Amino acid sequence: MEEEEKKEEEYYPVLSKLEEDYMRRVKESHKRNLIQKQIVAGREFKGTAFIAKPDVILFNDFELGKTYKQKILVTNASFSFNSFKLLPITDAFKDFFEIIYSPSGRMSAGLSTTIEIIFTPQVNSDIITSLPLLAETGPINIPLKCYCRKGIVKAESTSLDSVSYTHLTLPTTPYV
């Protein structure tokens, strides 16, 4: 019985001071090398390495309890091979979104991949955040905006009295 318990415990090696120092240096080196300049044929790439279509992820007039889906196409607009990884959405909103994406690895210039975003609203308020990506050439934020259904009161006359009436219209564009 005691042998079974010992087998279930995971083994973590004890590192010496030298090994800990090497590990720290490698981690720091890796962090420095995450973002690199892209120079092709003597020209340095400057700008956004990946272009998203649509350029703003927009969920208009959402209602609680319903699920909404949207696909975005992400295209490599840099000079050469590039890749990206998805970073987590802001903690306040991460429970509202599910992201379906299979990493495509290194992409040649001009190649595209799709990302599907499933939005399940849990609060009846506007959400404005971004979908963060980390490319080899730097970070990219794709705006992510979700607007709840709003009513606008519209009066038929300029002066309100007991005889005039009002009606409620529901816009399809965000009310800012």
PEPE-V638317 format. One record per pair of residues at least 12 apart in sequence whose ideal C-beta (glycine too) atoms are under 6 Angstrom apart, sorted by the first residue. I is the first residue (numbers start at 1). GAP is how many residues later the second one is. D is the distance in whole Angstrom. If there is no record, write none. Layout:
i=I gap=GAP d=D
i=I gap=GAP d=D
This chain:
i=35 gap=103 d=5
i=36 gap=100 d=6
i=38 gap=40 d=6
i=38 gap=99 d=5
i=40 gap=39 d=4
i=40 gap=40 d=5
i=45 gap=33 d=5
i=45 gap=34 d=5
i=48 gap=92 d=6
i=49 gap=29 d=4
i=49 gap=33 d=5
i=49 gap=86 d=4
i=49 gap=88 d=4
i=50 gap=24 d=5
i=50 gap=26 d=6
i=50 gap=34 d=6
i=50 gap=85 d=6
i=50 gap=90 d=6
i=51 gap=24 d=5
i=51 gap=26 d=5
i=52 gap=20 d=5
i=52 gap=22 d=5
i=52 gap=90 d=5
i=53 gap=20 d=5
i=56 gap=87 d=5
i=57 gap=87 d=5
i=58 gap=87 d=5
i=59 gap=60 d=5
i=59 gap=87 d=4
i=60 gap=87 d=5
i=61 gap=88 d=5
i=62 gap=59 d=5
i=62 gap=84 d=6
i=62 gap=86 d=6
i=64 gap=57 d=5
i=64 gap=60 d=6
i=67 gap=53 d=5
i=68 gap=51 d=5
i=69 gap=49 d=5
i=70 gap=47 d=5
i=71 gap=43 d=5
i=71 gap=45 d=5
i=72 gap=43 d=5
i=73 gap=39 d=5
i=73 gap=41 d=6
i=74 gap=39 d=6
i=75 gap=37 d=4
i=76 gap=31 d=4
i=76 gap=33 d=6
i=76 gap=35 d=5
i=78 gap=31 d=6
i=80 gap=29 d=6
i=81 gap=25 d=5
i=81 gap=27 d=6
i=82 gap=53 d=6
i=82 gap=54 d=5
i=83 gap=23 d=5
i=83 gap=53 d=6
i=84 gap=49 d=5
i=84 gap=51 d=4
i=85 gap=49 d=5
i=87 gap=45 d=4
i=87 gap=47 d=6
i=90 gap=39 d=5
i=93 gap=34 d=6
i=93 gap=36 d=5
i=96 gap=26 d=6
i=97 gap=22 d=6
i=98 gap=20 d=4
i=99 gap=18 d=6
i=100 gap=16 d=4
i=101 gap=14 d=5
i=124 gap=24 d=5
i=126 gap=21 d=5
i=126 gap=22 d=6
i=127 gap=19 d=4
i=128 gap=17 d=5
i=129 gap=15 d=5
i=130 gap=13 d=5
i=130 gap=14 d=5
i=131 gap=13 d=5
i=147 gap=27 d=4
i=150 gap=25 d=5
i=151 gap=17 d=5
i=151 gap=19 d=6
i=152 gap=17 d=6
i=153 gap=13 d=6
i=154 gap=15 d=6
